[in-house]
Amino acid sequence: MAYGSCVIVTTMSALVSAGFSVVGLFGPSGGDVFERYAASRSIALLIAVLCCLALRSRVAIAALALVMTLVQGFDGVIGVFAHDPAKTYGPFVFAVVNFAALVWLLRSREVGQAAGNPN
């Protein structure tokens, strides 16, 4: 249950990040070099999350959940400096939910190991 929740939240976070980056490419500035860099990184993170999902790697999902928590947290900070509530609260909510799912995943593993279950 913890693994599935972490996968879902991390995948949604990566999808939203990639989606907004791609939409930014078609916005008014239409392909500014910084928007292209942001889109390439967001798409790469999404692909990495999907690969980890296919491999069913708890450690890799945990690492990417941490990365997506940081990405969304920094996106929220950028929203604060831009004075844009939509670009502030959404990323901060994703960061908090992703971090909570990560903590749940890591704690469920500790409980399993304490009970003698290595997975």
DSSP file (Angstrom, degrees, kcal/mol; ACC not computed):
  #  RESIDUE AA STRUCTURE BP1 BP2  ACC     N-H-->O    O-->H-N    N-H-->O    O-->H-N    TCO  KAPPA ALPHA  PHI   PSI    X-CA   Y-CA   Z-CA
    1    1 A M     >        0   0    0      0, 0.0     4,-2.3     0, 0.0     5,-0.2   0.000 360.0 360.0 360.0 -44.9    0.0    0.0    0.0
    2    2 A A  H  >  +     0   0    0      2,-0.2     4,-2.4     1,-0.2   103,-0.3   0.912 360.0  50.0 -65.8 -41.6    2.8    2.5    0.9
    3    3 A Y  H  > S+     0   0    0      1,-0.2     4,-2.6     2,-0.2    -1,-0.2   0.944 111.8  47.7 -61.3 -48.2    4.7    1.6   -2.3
    4    4 A G  H  > S+     0   0    0      1,-0.2     4,-2.5     2,-0.2    -1,-0.2   0.893 111.9  49.7 -61.2 -41.4    1.7    2.0   -4.5
    5    5 A S  H  X S+     0   0    0     -4,-2.3     4,-2.6     2,-0.2     5,-0.2   0.918 111.6  48.3 -63.7 -43.2    0.8    5.4   -2.9
    6    6 A C  H  X S+     0   0    0     -4,-2.4     4,-2.5    95,-0.2     5,-0.2   0.904 112.3  49.5 -64.7 -40.4    4.4    6.6   -3.3
    7    7 A V  H  X S+     0   0    0     -4,-2.6     4,-2.6    -5,-0.2     5,-0.2   0.930 112.5  47.2 -62.6 -45.9    4.4    5.5   -6.9
    8    8 A I  H  X S+     0   0    0     -4,-2.5     4,-2.6     2,-0.2    -2,-0.2   0.940 115.6  43.6 -63.4 -48.1    1.1    7.2   -7.7
    9    9 A V  H  X S+     0   0    0     -4,-2.6     4,-2.5     2,-0.2    -1,-0.2   0.917 116.1  47.3 -65.9 -43.2    2.0   10.5   -6.0
   10   10 A T  H  X S+     0   0    0     -4,-2.5     4,-2.4    -5,-0.2    -1,-0.2   0.903 113.4  48.3 -65.9 -40.9    5.5   10.6   -7.6
   11   11 A T  H  X S+     0   0    0     -4,-2.6     4,-2.7    -5,-0.2    -2,-0.2   0.920 112.4  48.6 -64.7 -43.9    4.1    9.7  -11.0
   12   12 A M  H  X S+     0   0    0     -4,-2.6     4,-2.8    -5,-0.2     5,-0.2   0.912 111.4  50.4 -62.3 -41.5    1.4   12.4  -10.7
   13   13 A S  H  X S+     0   0    0     -4,-2.5     4,-2.4     1,-0.2    -2,-0.2   0.925 112.9  45.4 -61.9 -45.2    4.0   14.9   -9.6
   14   14 A A  H  X S+     0   0    0     -4,-2.4     4,-2.6     2,-0.2    32,-0.2   0.885 113.2  51.1 -66.3 -38.5    6.3   14.1  -12.5
   15   15 A L  H  X S+     0   0    0     -4,-2.7     4,-2.9     2,-0.2    -2,-0.2   0.927 111.8  46.1 -63.7 -45.5    3.4   14.2  -15.0
   16   16 A V  H  X S+     0   0    0     -4,-2.8     4,-2.7     2,-0.2     5,-0.3   0.925 113.7  49.2 -64.0 -43.9    2.2   17.6  -13.8
   17   17 A S  H  X S+     0   0    0     -4,-2.4     4,-1.9    -5,-0.2    -2,-0.2   0.935 115.1  43.5 -60.9 -46.9    5.7   19.0  -13.9
   18   18 A A  H  X S+     0   0    0     -4,-2.6     4,-2.5    24,-0.3     5,-0.2   0.900 112.9  53.7 -65.2 -40.4    6.3   17.6  -17.4
   19   19 A G  H  X S+     0   0    0     -4,-2.9     4,-2.6     1,-0.2    -2,-0.2   0.932 110.1  45.3 -60.9 -47.6    2.9   18.8  -18.5
   20   20 A F  H  X S+     0   0    0     -4,-2.7     4,-2.1     1,-0.2    -1,-0.2   0.866 112.6  52.5 -65.6 -35.0    3.4   22.4  -17.4
   21   21 A S  H  X S+     0   0    0     -4,-1.9     4,-1.0    -5,-0.3    18,-0.3   0.920 111.6  45.2 -65.9 -42.8    6.9   22.4  -18.9
   22   22 A V  H >X S+     0   0    0     -4,-2.5     4,-0.8     1,-0.2     3,-0.6   0.909 111.9  51.7 -68.1 -41.6    5.5   21.2  -22.3
   23   23 A V  H >< S+     0   0    0     -4,-2.6     3,-1.0     1,-0.2    -1,-0.2   0.887 104.6  58.5 -60.9 -37.5    2.6   23.7  -22.1
   24   24 A G  H >< S+     0   0    0     -4,-2.1     3,-1.1     1,-0.3     7,-0.6   0.802  96.3  62.6 -61.6 -29.3    5.2   26.4  -21.4
   25   25 A L  H << S+     0   0    0     -4,-1.0    -1,-0.3    -3,-0.6    -2,-0.2   0.810 107.6  42.6 -65.0 -28.3    6.9   25.6  -24.7
   26   26 A F  T << S+     0   0    0     -3,-1.0    -1,-0.2    -4,-0.8    -2,-0.2   0.274  97.3 104.9-102.0  10.8    3.7   26.6  -26.6
   27   27 A G  S X  S-     0   0    0     -3,-1.1     3,-0.9    -4,-0.1    -3,-0.1   0.031  94.6 -72.3 -78.1-169.8    3.1   29.7  -24.5
   28   28 A P  T 3  S+     0   0    0      0, 0.0    -3,-0.0     0, 0.0    -4,-0.0   0.838 135.0  48.0 -57.5 -38.2    3.6   33.4  -25.4
   29   29 A S  T 3  S-     0   0    0     -5,-0.2    -4,-0.1     3,-0.0    -5,-0.1   0.670  97.5-158.0 -80.3 -13.2    7.4   33.2  -25.2
   30   30 A G    <   -     0   0    0     -3,-0.9    -5,-0.2    -6,-0.2    -4,-0.2   0.840  64.3  -8.1  43.7  66.6    7.1   30.0  -27.3
   31   31 A G  S    S-     0   0    0     -7,-0.6    -1,-0.2     1,-0.1    -6,-0.1   0.792  74.5-179.6  95.4  28.9   10.2   28.0  -26.8
   32   32 A D     >  -     0   0    0     -8,-0.2     4,-2.0     1,-0.1     3,-0.4  -0.293  42.3-112.2 -52.8 147.3   12.6   30.2  -24.8
   33   33 A V  H  > S+     0   0    0      1,-0.3     4,-2.1     2,-0.2     5,-0.1   0.847 117.9  53.0 -58.9 -35.7   15.8   28.3  -24.2
   34   34 A F  H  > S+     0   0    0      1,-0.2     4,-2.4     2,-0.2    -1,-0.3   0.863 107.0  52.0 -68.6 -35.2   15.1   28.1  -20.5
   35   35 A E  H  > S+     0   0    0     -3,-0.4     4,-2.5     2,-0.2    -2,-0.2   0.874 108.6  51.4 -67.2 -36.7   11.7   26.6  -21.1
   36   36 A R  H  X S+     0   0    0     -4,-2.0     4,-2.5     2,-0.2    -2,-0.2   0.916 110.5  48.2 -65.3 -42.5   13.3   24.0  -23.4
   37   37 A Y  H  X S+     0   0    0     -4,-2.1     4,-2.2     2,-0.2     5,-0.2   0.931 112.3  49.1 -62.5 -45.0   15.7   23.1  -20.6
   38   38 A A  H  X S+     0   0    0     -4,-2.4     4,-2.5     1,-0.2    -2,-0.2   0.914 112.3  48.4 -61.0 -43.0   12.9   22.8  -18.1
   39   39 A A  H  X S+     0   0    0     -4,-2.5     4,-2.6   -18,-0.3     5,-0.2   0.909 109.7  51.4 -65.3 -41.8   10.9   20.6  -20.4
   40   40 A S  H  X S+     0   0    0     -4,-2.5     4,-2.0     1,-0.2    -1,-0.2   0.909 113.5  44.6 -64.2 -40.0   13.8   18.3  -21.2
   41   41 A R  H  X S+     0   0    0     -4,-2.2     4,-2.3     2,-0.2    -1,-0.2   0.908 113.6  49.5 -69.6 -41.4   14.5   17.8  -17.5
   42   42 A S  H  X S+     0   0    0     -4,-2.5     4,-2.0    -5,-0.2   -24,-0.3   0.904 112.5  47.3 -65.2 -40.9   10.9   17.3  -16.6
   43   43 A I  H  X S+     0   0    0     -4,-2.6     4,-2.4     2,-0.2    -1,-0.2   0.894 110.7  52.7 -67.5 -39.0   10.3   14.8  -19.3
   44   44 A A  H  X S+     0   0    0     -4,-2.0     4,-2.4    -5,-0.2    -2,-0.2   0.908 109.3  49.3 -62.4 -41.6   13.5   12.9  -18.3
   45   45 A L  H  X S+     0   0    0     -4,-2.3     4,-2.4     2,-0.2    -1,-0.2   0.899 109.9  51.3 -64.3 -40.1   12.3   12.7  -14.7
   46   46 A L  H  X S+     0   0    0     -4,-2.0     4,-2.4   -32,-0.2    -2,-0.2   0.931 110.6  48.2 -62.0 -45.5    8.9   11.4  -15.9
   47   47 A I  H  X S+     0   0    0     -4,-2.4     4,-2.4     1,-0.2    -2,-0.2   0.904 110.8  51.8 -61.8 -41.0   10.6    8.7  -18.0
   48   48 A A  H  X S+     0   0    0     -4,-2.4     4,-2.3     2,-0.2    -2,-0.2   0.912 109.5  49.3 -62.4 -42.6   12.8    7.8  -15.0
   49   49 A V  H  X S+     0   0    0     -4,-2.4     4,-2.1     1,-0.2    -2,-0.2   0.923 111.6  48.9 -62.0 -44.2    9.8    7.4  -12.7
   50   50 A L  H  X S+     0   0    0     -4,-2.4     4,-2.2     1,-0.2    -2,-0.2   0.873 110.5  51.0 -65.2 -36.9    8.0    5.2  -15.3
   51   51 A C  H  X S+     0   0    0     -4,-2.4     4,-2.1     2,-0.2    -1,-0.2   0.917 110.2  49.1 -65.2 -42.6   11.1    3.1  -15.7
   52   52 A C  H  X>S+     0   0    0     -4,-2.3     5,-1.5     1,-0.2     4,-1.1   0.867 109.6  52.8 -64.9 -35.4   11.3    2.6  -11.9
   53   53 A L  H  <5S+     0   0    0     -4,-2.1     3,-0.4     2,-0.2    -1,-0.2   0.926 109.5  48.4 -63.4 -44.5    7.7    1.7  -11.9
   54   54 A A  H  <5S+     0   0    0     -4,-2.2    -2,-0.2     1,-0.2    -1,-0.2   0.860 114.7  45.4 -64.4 -35.3    8.3   -0.9  -14.5
   55   55 A L  H  <5S-     0   0    0     -4,-2.1    -1,-0.2    -5,-0.1    -2,-0.2   0.629 101.2-137.5 -82.0 -14.0   11.3   -2.3  -12.5
   56   56 A R  T  <5 +     0   0    0     -4,-1.1     2,-0.7    -3,-0.4    -3,-0.2   0.883  40.9 166.4  56.7  42.9    9.3   -2.2   -9.3
   57   57 A S     >< -     0   0    0     -5,-1.5     4,-2.3     1,-0.2    -1,-0.2  -0.805  26.6-168.8 -94.7 112.2   12.3   -0.8   -7.4
   58   58 A R  H  > S+     0   0    0     -2,-0.7     4,-2.5     2,-0.2    -1,-0.2   0.905  89.6  50.6 -63.2 -42.4   11.4    0.6   -4.0
   59   59 A V  H  > S+     0   0    0      2,-0.2     4,-2.3     1,-0.2    -1,-0.2   0.926 111.9  46.4 -64.7 -44.5   14.8    2.2   -3.6
   60   60 A A  H  > S+     0   0    0      2,-0.2     4,-2.5     1,-0.2     5,-0.2   0.908 113.0  49.2 -65.9 -41.4   14.6    3.9   -7.0
   61   61 A I  H  X S+     0   0    0     -4,-2.3     4,-2.5     2,-0.2    -1,-0.2   0.901 110.5  51.7 -63.8 -39.6   11.1    5.1   -6.4
   62   62 A A  H  X S+     0   0    0     -4,-2.5     4,-2.0     2,-0.2    -2,-0.2   0.923 110.4  48.3 -62.0 -43.2   12.1    6.5   -3.0
   63   63 A A  H  X S+     0   0    0     -4,-2.3     4,-2.2     1,-0.2    -2,-0.2   0.925 114.5  45.0 -63.3 -44.6   15.0    8.4   -4.6
   64   64 A L  H  X S+     0   0    0     -4,-2.5     4,-2.9     2,-0.2    -1,-0.2   0.816 108.4  57.2 -72.0 -29.1   12.8    9.8   -7.3
   65   65 A A  H  X S+     0   0    0     -4,-2.5     4,-2.0    -5,-0.2    -1,-0.2   0.910 108.7  47.3 -64.4 -40.3   10.1   10.7   -4.7
   66   66 A L  H  X S+     0   0    0     -4,-2.0     4,-2.3     2,-0.2    -2,-0.2   0.927 112.5  49.4 -64.1 -44.1   12.8   12.7   -2.9
   67   67 A V  H  X S+     0   0    0     -4,-2.2     4,-2.8     1,-0.2    -2,-0.2   0.929 112.2  47.0 -61.0 -45.9   13.8   14.4   -6.2
   68   68 A M  H  X S+     0   0    0     -4,-2.9     4,-2.7     2,-0.2     5,-0.2   0.844 108.9  55.4 -68.2 -31.7   10.2   15.2   -7.1
   69   69 A T  H  X S+     0   0    0     -4,-2.0     4,-2.3    -5,-0.2    -1,-0.2   0.934 111.8  44.1 -61.5 -45.1    9.6   16.6   -3.6
   70   70 A L  H  X S+     0   0    0     -4,-2.3     4,-2.8     2,-0.2     5,-0.2   0.918 112.9  51.0 -65.7 -43.7   12.6   18.9   -4.1
   71   71 A V  H  X S+     0   0    0     -4,-2.8     4,-2.4     1,-0.2    -2,-0.2   0.947 114.1  43.4 -58.9 -49.5   11.5   19.9   -7.6
   72   72 A Q  H  X S+     0   0    0     -4,-2.7     4,-2.2     2,-0.2    -1,-0.2   0.883 112.9  53.1 -66.8 -37.0    8.0   20.8   -6.5
   73   73 A G  H  X S+     0   0    0     -4,-2.3     4,-1.8    -5,-0.2    -1,-0.2   0.932 111.4  45.0 -62.3 -45.4    9.4   22.6   -3.4
   74   74 A F  H  X S+     0   0    0     -4,-2.8     4,-2.3     2,-0.2    -2,-0.2   0.865 110.0  55.4 -67.3 -34.9   11.7   24.7   -5.5
   75   75 A D  H  X S+     0   0    0     -4,-2.4     4,-2.1    -5,-0.2    -1,-0.2   0.900 106.9  51.4 -61.3 -39.1    8.8   25.4   -8.0
   76   76 A G  H  X S+     0   0    0     -4,-2.2     4,-1.9     2,-0.2    -2,-0.2   0.893 107.6  51.6 -63.4 -39.9    6.8   26.6   -5.0
   77   77 A V  H  X S+     0   0    0     -4,-1.8     4,-2.1     2,-0.2    -2,-0.2   0.904 108.6  51.3 -63.0 -41.2    9.6   29.0   -4.0
   78   78 A I  H  X S+     0   0    0     -4,-2.3     4,-1.7     1,-0.2    -1,-0.2   0.901 107.9  53.2 -61.5 -40.3    9.7   30.3   -7.6
   79   79 A G  H  <>S+     0   0    0     -4,-2.1     5,-2.3     8,-0.6     4,-0.4   0.869 106.0  53.5 -61.6 -37.4    6.0   30.9   -7.3
   80   80 A V  H ><5S+     0   0    0     -4,-1.9     3,-1.2     7,-0.2    -2,-0.2   0.941 110.3  46.2 -61.8 -47.2    6.5   32.9   -4.1
   81   81 A F  H 3<5S+     0   0    0     -4,-2.1    -1,-0.2     1,-0.3    -2,-0.2   0.791 111.7  51.9 -67.9 -26.2    9.0   35.1   -5.9
   82   82 A A  T 3<5S-     0   0    0     -4,-1.7    -1,-0.3    -5,-0.2    -2,-0.2   0.503 107.1-129.1 -84.8  -4.0    6.7   35.5   -8.8
   83   83 A H  T < 5 +     0   0    0     -3,-1.2    -3,-0.2    -4,-0.4    -2,-0.1   0.885  62.8 138.3  56.7  41.3    3.8   36.5   -6.5
   84   84 A D    > < -     0   0    0     -5,-2.3     3,-0.5     1,-0.1     4,-0.5  -0.922  40.8-164.9-121.2 104.7    1.6   33.9   -8.1
   85   85 A P  T >> S+     0   0    0      0, 0.0     4,-2.8     0, 0.0     3,-1.0   0.863  89.8  54.9 -58.2 -37.8   -0.5   31.9   -5.7
   86   86 A A  H 3> S+     0   0    0      1,-0.3     4,-0.8     2,-0.2    -7,-0.1   0.867 111.0  45.0 -64.5 -35.3   -1.4   29.2   -8.2
   87   87 A K  H <4 S+     0   0    0     -3,-0.5    -8,-0.6    -8,-0.2    -1,-0.3   0.437 119.4  44.6 -87.8   1.1    2.3   28.6   -8.9
   88   88 A T  H <> S+     0   0    0     -3,-1.0     4,-1.9    -4,-0.5    -2,-0.2   0.816 114.6  38.4-104.5 -57.5    3.0   28.6   -5.2
   89   89 A Y  H  X S+     0   0    0     -4,-2.8     4,-2.7     2,-0.2     5,-0.2   0.887 112.2  55.4 -69.3 -41.0    0.4   26.5   -3.4
   90   90 A G  H  X S+     0   0    0     -4,-0.8     4,-2.4    -5,-0.5    -1,-0.2   0.958 112.1  41.7 -58.2 -54.4    0.1   23.8   -6.0
   91   91 A P  H  > S+     0   0    0      0, 0.0     4,-2.6     0, 0.0    -1,-0.2   0.890 114.3  52.7 -61.5 -38.4    3.7   22.8   -6.0
   92   92 A F  H  X S+     0   0    0     -4,-1.9     4,-2.4     2,-0.2    -2,-0.2   0.901 109.3  49.4 -64.7 -38.9    3.9   23.1   -2.2
   93   93 A V  H  X S+     0   0    0     -4,-2.7     4,-2.8     2,-0.2     5,-0.3   0.942 112.0  48.3 -63.8 -46.1    1.0   20.8   -1.8
   94   94 A F  H  X S+     0   0    0     -4,-2.4     4,-2.8    -5,-0.2     5,-0.2   0.911 111.2  51.4 -58.4 -41.9    2.6   18.3   -4.2
   95   95 A A  H  X S+     0   0    0     -4,-2.6     4,-2.4     2,-0.2    -2,-0.2   0.928 112.7  44.3 -62.5 -45.6    5.9   18.6   -2.3
   96   96 A V  H  X S+     0   0    0     -4,-2.4     4,-2.4     2,-0.2    -2,-0.2   0.927 116.2  45.9 -66.5 -45.2    4.2   17.9    1.1
   97   97 A V  H  X S+     0   0    0     -4,-2.8     4,-2.4     2,-0.2    -2,-0.2   0.909 114.0  49.1 -65.5 -41.4    2.1   15.0   -0.2
   98   98 A N  H  X S+     0   0    0     -4,-2.8     4,-2.1    -5,-0.3    -1,-0.2   0.906 111.8  49.0 -64.4 -40.8    5.1   13.5   -2.0
   99   99 A F  H  X S+     0   0    0     -4,-2.4     4,-2.6    -5,-0.2    -2,-0.2   0.902 110.4  51.0 -65.3 -40.2    7.3   13.8    1.1
  100  100 A A  H  X S+     0   0    0     -4,-2.4     4,-2.4     1,-0.2    -2,-0.2   0.912 110.5  48.8 -63.0 -42.1    4.5   12.2    3.2
  101  101 A A  H  X S+     0   0    0     -4,-2.4     4,-2.4     2,-0.2   -95,-0.2   0.883 111.2  51.0 -64.5 -37.7    4.3    9.3    0.7
  102  102 A L  H  X S+     0   0    0     -4,-2.1     4,-2.7     2,-0.2    -2,-0.2   0.931 110.2  48.0 -64.1 -46.6    8.1    8.9    0.8
  103  103 A V  H  X S+     0   0    0     -4,-2.6     4,-2.7     1,-0.2     5,-0.2   0.912 111.9  50.5 -61.4 -42.2    8.1    8.8    4.6
  104  104 A W  H  X S+     0   0    0     -4,-2.4     4,-2.4     2,-0.2    -1,-0.2   0.921 111.0  49.2 -61.5 -44.3    5.3    6.2    4.6
  105  105 A L  H  X S+     0   0    0     -4,-2.4     4,-1.6  -103,-0.3    -2,-0.2   0.936 113.5  45.5 -60.6 -47.1    7.2    4.1    2.1
  106  106 A L  H  X S+     0   0    0     -4,-2.7     4,-1.8     1,-0.2    -2,-0.2   0.883 114.3  48.1 -67.3 -38.2   10.4    4.3    4.1
  107  107 A R  H  X S+     0   0    0     -4,-2.7     4,-2.3    -5,-0.2    -1,-0.2   0.863 108.0  54.4 -70.3 -35.6    8.7    3.5    7.4
  108  108 A S  H  X S+     0   0    0     -4,-2.4     4,-2.0    -5,-0.2    -1,-0.2   0.857 108.2  50.7 -66.7 -32.4    6.8    0.6    6.0
  109  109 A R  H  X S+     0   0    0     -4,-1.6     4,-2.5     2,-0.2    -1,-0.2   0.904 109.1  50.5 -69.3 -41.6   10.1   -0.9    4.8
  110  110 A E  H  X S+     0   0    0     -4,-1.8     4,-2.3     2,-0.2    -2,-0.2   0.908 111.0  48.9 -62.4 -41.5   11.6   -0.4    8.3
  111  111 A V  H  X S+     0   0    0     -4,-2.3     4,-1.5     1,-0.2    -1,-0.2   0.911 111.5  49.9 -64.1 -42.3    8.5   -2.2    9.9
  112  112 A G  H  <>S+     0   0    0     -4,-2.0     5,-3.1     1,-0.2     4,-0.2   0.892 111.4  48.0 -63.9 -40.1    8.8   -5.0    7.4
  113  113 A Q  H ><5S+     0   0    0     -4,-2.5     3,-1.2     1,-0.2    -1,-0.2   0.886 109.1  53.3 -68.9 -37.8   12.5   -5.5    8.1
  114  114 A A  H 3<5S+     0   0    0     -4,-2.3    -1,-0.2     1,-0.3    -2,-0.2   0.814 108.2  51.4 -65.5 -29.5   11.9   -5.4   11.9
  115  115 A A  T 3<5S-     0   0    0     -4,-1.5    -1,-0.3     2,-0.2    -2,-0.2   0.455 126.5-101.2 -85.6  -1.5    9.3   -8.2   11.4
  116  116 A G  T < 5S+     0   0    0     -3,-1.2    -3,-0.2     1,-0.2    -2,-0.1   0.525  84.5 126.1  95.1   6.3   11.8  -10.3    9.4
  117  117 A N      < -     0   0    0     -5,-3.1    -1,-0.2    -6,-0.2    -2,-0.2  -0.879  43.9-163.0 -99.3 110.0   10.5   -9.5    5.9
  118  118 A P              0   0    0      0, 0.0    -5,-0.1     0, 0.0    -1,-0.1   0.687 360.0 360.0 -68.7 -17.7   13.4   -8.1    3.8
  119  119 A N              0   0    0     -7,-0.1    -6,-0.1    -6,-0.0    -7,-0.1   0.428 360.0 360.0 -95.1 360.0   11.1   -6.6    1.1
